[in-house]
Amino acid sequence: MEITAVLLKPLMTEKVTYVRDSSRQVVFLVHTGANKLEIKQAVEKAFDVKVEAVNVVRRAPRNRERQGRVVGRKPGWKKAYITLRQGDKIEFFEGV
């Protein structure tokens, strides 16, 4: 898989902010077909940091139901919790 297609977007939620401040982790929404090695290489190349570990959370697609009938589908997603080496940092909003 192309390295530029692996990382879709960084996630910014309250939980992610807490994790980033407490345990040197950043969270990205990643391509559903990407594995841990591809995610690690993409982050190291894109942000010039060293990655210690990659943990992946996956959610399967689900049906949308209304009154017991299937009316559509909710897409699945995959996100990666990336632990950075001590001293490395990724700033998403510099100068704001």
PEBELZI-V27906 format. One line per field, one symbol per residue. phi: phi as a letter, one per 30 degrees, with the letter a starting at -180 (. if undefined). A space follows every 50 residues. Layout:
phi->???
This chain:
phi->.dddcdddadcbbddddddddcbhcbbbdbddcdcdddddddddddchbc cdabcccbbddbdcbbhicdclbcddbbbbccccdejdaccdcdic
